[in-house]
């Protein structure tokens, strides 16, 4: 009987460790200043885990807001050795994506949406900046439209050229000014 009770005890210990390998919780706070992002996670009414590292896919970075849901994997069922392997925030996630669509988004509503109909960048009234590009090219088989609620400026340290195979039109309700050291109109 002692051998059977020993086996039963071993199976129960293994079962408990298996049950302890995965946890679901919520982020309470975090720190993204070091080499590894660290989160504090509430896993239940009586289980708060500090200094829990969070893994993310290479090339993608995010900082989950407080209240975000997380899945924590505990290596060998050891609750002191956890790592966050997934996170999501039901309050801010983009909804109504179609099969095959993807989006990169933040908690303020800014996004890059790869939709079946095209790519949509939503800046939510914030500036969009492209830094240190040796060249920026827009190559399209259709039209390019720029709508601007304020002033539009094109500045070039070298030559600025506008070519229109079907012509070039400049319209203004307030007049047109052309300045330069040499102006040629053909």
C-alpha positions as CSV (number, residue, x, y, z in Angstrom):
1,X,0.0,0.0,0.0
2,X,2.9,2.4,0.7
3,X,4.1,2.0,-2.9
4,X,0.7,2.9,-4.3
5,X,0.3,5.9,-2.0
6,X,3.8,7.0,-3.1
7,X,2.8,6.8,-6.8
8,X,-0.5,8.6,-6.0
9,X,1.5,11.4,-4.2
10,X,3.8,11.7,-7.2
11,X,1.0,11.9,-9.7
12,X,-0.8,14.5,-7.5
13,X,2.4,16.7,-7.3
14,X,2.8,16.4,-11.1
15,X,-0.8,17.4,-11.6
16,X,-0.5,20.4,-9.3
17,X,2.6,21.6,-11.2
18,X,0.9,21.2,-14.5
19,X,-2.1,23.2,-13.3
20,X,0.4,25.9,-12.1
21,X,2.2,26.2,-15.5
22,X,-0.2,28.7,-17.1
23,X,-1.9,31.7,-15.5
24,X,-4.2,34.4,-16.7
25,X,-4.2,37.9,-15.1
26,X,-4.1,41.6,-15.6
27,X,-1.3,44.1,-15.7
28,X,-1.2,46.6,-12.8
29,X,1.9,48.5,-13.7
30,X,5.1,48.0,-15.7
31,X,8.6,49.3,-16.5
32,X,10.0,49.5,-20.0
33,X,13.3,51.2,-19.3
34,X,15.6,48.2,-19.1
35,X,16.7,45.5,-21.5
36,X,13.7,43.4,-20.6
37,X,10.2,44.9,-20.1
38,X,8.9,44.1,-16.6
39,X,5.3,43.9,-15.6
40,X,3.4,43.6,-12.3
41,X,0.6,41.1,-12.8
42,X,-2.5,40.4,-10.7
43,X,-3.2,36.7,-11.2
44,X,-6.0,36.3,-8.7
45,X,-7.4,37.9,-5.6
46,X,-4.4,36.7,-3.6
47,X,-1.6,36.4,-6.2
48,X,0.3,39.5,-7.3
49,X,3.6,38.9,-9.2
50,X,6.2,41.6,-9.4
51,X,9.1,41.7,-11.9
52,X,7.5,39.4,-14.4
53,X,9.3,39.7,-17.7
54,X,7.2,40.1,-20.9
55,X,8.3,38.6,-24.2
56,X,7.2,40.1,-27.5
57,X,7.9,39.2,-31.1
58,X,11.1,40.6,-32.5
59,X,10.7,43.9,-34.3
60,X,7.5,44.8,-32.4
61,X,7.4,46.8,-29.2
62,X,4.5,47.8,-27.0
63,X,3.7,48.6,-23.4
64,X,0.4,47.2,-22.3
65,X,-1.7,49.6,-20.4
66,X,-2.8,48.9,-16.8
67,X,-5.7,46.5,-16.9
68,X,-4.5,44.7,-20.0
69,X,-5.1,40.9,-20.0
70,X,-2.0,38.7,-20.0
71,X,-1.2,35.0,-20.3
72,X,1.8,34.0,-18.1
73,X,3.8,30.8,-18.5
74,X,5.4,29.5,-15.4
75,X,8.4,27.3,-16.2
76,X,8.0,23.9,-14.7
77,X,4.9,25.1,-12.8
78,X,7.2,27.3,-10.6
79,X,5.1,30.4,-9.8
80,X,8.3,32.3,-9.0
81,X,9.6,31.8,-12.6
82,X,7.0,33.3,-14.9
83,X,7.1,35.1,-18.2
84,X,4.3,36.9,-20.0
85,X,3.8,35.3,-23.4
86,X,0.7,37.2,-24.6
87,X,-1.2,40.4,-23.9
88,X,-4.2,42.2,-25.1
89,X,-6.5,45.0,-24.0
90,X,-10.2,44.5,-24.8
91,X,-10.9,48.2,-24.2
92,X,-8.6,49.5,-26.9
93,X,-8.2,46.7,-29.5
94,X,-9.3,47.3,-33.0
95,X,-12.5,45.5,-33.9
96,X,-14.3,44.3,-37.0
97,X,-11.2,43.2,-38.9
98,X,-11.9,40.9,-41.9
99,X,-10.2,37.5,-42.4
100,X,-6.6,38.2,-43.5
101,X,-6.5,41.8,-42.3
102,X,-3.9,43.1,-39.8
103,X,-3.4,46.3,-37.8
104,X,-0.8,48.0,-35.7
105,X,-2.5,50.3,-33.1
106,X,-2.1,52.0,-29.8
107,X,-4.4,52.8,-26.9
108,X,-5.1,56.4,-28.2
109,X,-6.6,55.1,-31.5
110,X,-3.7,55.7,-33.8
111,X,-3.2,52.8,-36.3
112,X,-1.8,51.4,-39.5
113,X,-4.5,49.2,-40.9
114,X,-3.7,46.7,-43.6
115,X,-7.3,46.2,-44.9
116,X,-8.6,44.2,-47.9
117,X,-9.3,47.6,-49.5
118,X,-5.9,49.2,-49.0
119,X,-3.6,50.6,-46.3
120,X,-5.1,53.2,-43.9
121,X,-3.0,55.3,-41.5
122,X,-5.0,56.9,-38.8
123,X,-3.0,59.6,-36.9
124,X,-5.8,60.9,-34.7
125,X,-4.8,64.6,-35.2
126,X,-1.1,63.8,-34.3
127,X,1.9,64.7,-36.5
128,X,3.3,62.0,-38.8
129,X,7.1,62.2,-39.3
130,X,9.5,60.4,-41.6
131,X,13.0,60.9,-40.3
132,X,16.4,60.5,-42.0
133,X,15.2,59.0,-45.3
134,X,17.8,59.2,-48.0
135,X,14.9,59.2,-50.5
136,X,11.1,59.1,-50.1
137,X,9.1,57.9,-53.1
138,X,5.4,57.6,-53.8
139,X,5.0,55.3,-56.8
140,X,1.4,54.9,-57.9
141,X,-0.4,53.8,-61.0
142,X,-3.3,56.2,-60.1
143,X,-3.7,59.7,-58.8
144,X,-2.1,61.3,-55.8
145,X,-4.2,63.8,-53.8
146,X,-3.0,66.0,-51.0
147,X,-5.7,67.6,-48.8
148,X,-4.5,70.1,-46.3
149,X,-6.4,72.2,-43.8
150,X,-3.5,74.6,-43.4
151,X,-0.5,75.7,-45.5
152,X,1.4,73.3,-47.8
153,X,5.0,73.8,-48.5
154,X,7.5,72.0,-50.7
155,X,11.1,72.9,-49.9
156,X,14.2,71.5,-51.6
157,X,17.9,72.2,-51.1
158,X,18.3,71.3,-54.8
159,X,16.0,71.6,-57.7
160,X,12.2,71.2,-57.3
161,X,10.5,69.9,-60.4
162,X,6.9,69.4,-61.3
163,X,6.3,67.4,-64.5
164,X,2.8,66.9,-65.8
165,X,2.4,64.9,-69.0
166,X,-1.1,66.3,-69.4
167,X,-0.1,69.7,-68.2
168,X,0.3,71.5,-64.9
169,X,-2.4,73.6,-63.2
170,X,-1.9,76.0,-60.4
171,X,-5.1,77.6,-58.9
172,X,-5.4,80.0,-56.1
173,X,-8.2,82.2,-54.7
174,X,-5.6,84.6,-53.3
175,X,-3.2,84.9,-56.2
176,X,0.0,83.1,-57.3
177,X,3.6,84.4,-56.6
178,X,6.6,83.0,-58.4
179,X,10.0,84.2,-57.2
180,X,13.5,83.2,-58.2
181,X,16.7,84.6,-59.7
182,X,15.7,83.2,-63.1
183,X,12.2,82.5,-64.2
184,X,11.4,81.1,-67.6
185,X,7.8,80.6,-68.9
186,X,7.5,78.7,-72.2
